[in-house]
Amino acid sequence: MRLKLPAIALVLIALTLSVSPALSGSKLVVYTLKKAYEEGEVVTIVVKTSPWAEVGVEVINPLMRTVYADQGIANLTGMATFRVLAVPDLWPPGKYVVYASTPGVYNTTTFSIVGPG
């Protein structure tokens, strides 16, 4: 998994920097279903963009480390959903930043992981 993250990060950068004429005017919205998750919960990230657009997401933890990165294709309605388990050892409590990108467009959102109790 460690070797995959740098490669995925490069893909995210390439998606952000490349500009597709068909998508250059497109918008991108990213959000999580909840603003706060408990350790061990599944975090759901939703991206809204153009139909069939390539989408990349990266989640940065409070220690400024990438804890999740993935890519996919938006569906016919322009939505792409990513689900990831917030494993306690890798996802300490605090504020997380989600970066989402399609060719030429990016946006961010935040959420929190709260400890037990």
Residue pairs with C-beta under 8 A, 6 or more apart in sequence:
4 69
5 66
5 69
8 56
8 58
8 69
8 70
8 71
9 58
9 66
9 69
11 56
11 71
12 56
12 57
12 58
12 69
12 71
12 99
12 101
15 54
15 55
15 56
15 71
15 101
15 102
15 103
16 56
16 101
16 103
16 104
16 105
16 106
18 103
18 104
19 103
19 104
20 103
20 104
22 50
23 49
23 50
23 53
23 102
23 103
23 104
23 105
24 104
26 49
26 50
26 53
26 102
26 104
26 105
27 48
27 49
27 105
28 47
28 48
28 49
28 100
28 101
28 102
28 105
28 106
28 107
29 47
29 48
29 49
29 107
30 45
30 46
30 47
30 48
30 57
30 98
30 100
30 107
30 108
30 109
31 45
31 46
31 109
32 43
32 44
32 45
32 46
32 98
32 109
32 111
33 44
33 46
34 44
34 111
35 111
35 112
36 111
36 112
36 113
36 114
37 43
37 86
37 111
37 112
37 113
37 114
38 86
38 113
38 114
38 115
38 116
39 86
39 88
39 91
39 93
39 113
39 114
39 115
39 116
40 85
40 86
40 87
40 88
41 85
41 86
42 83
42 84
42 85
42 86
43 59
43 83
43 84
43 85
43 86
43 111
44 81
44 82
44 83
45 57
45 59
45 81
45 82
45 83
45 84
45 98
45 100
46 79
46 80
46 81
46 82
47 55
47 57
47 74
47 79
47 80
47 81
47 82
47 100
48 74
48 78
48 79
49 55
49 74
49 78
49 80
49 102
49 105
50 74
50 78
50 102
51 74
51 75
51 76
51 77
51 78
52 73
52 74
52 75
52 76
53 73
53 74
53 78
53 102
53 103
54 71
54 72
54 73
54 74
54 102
54 103
55 71
55 72
55 73
55 74
55 80
55 100
55 101
55 102
56 69
56 70
56 71
56 100
56 101
56 102
57 68
57 69
57 70
57 71
57 82
57 98
57 99
57 100
57 101
58 66
58 68
58 69
58 98
58 99
59 66
59 67
59 68
59 69
59 84
59 96
59 97
59 98
59 99
60 66
60 67
60 96
60 97
60 99
61 67
61 90
61 91
61 92
61 94
61 96
62 92
62 93
62 94
62 95
62 96
63 92
67 90
67 91
67 96
68 82
68 84
70 82
70 84
72 80
72 82
73 80
74 80
74 102
86 113
91 113
92 113
93 112
93 113
93 114
93 115
94 112
94 113
95 110
95 111
95 112
96 110
96 111
96 112
96 113
97 108
97 109
97 110
98 108
98 109
98 110
98 111
99 106
99 107
99 108
100 106
100 107
100 108
100 109
101 107
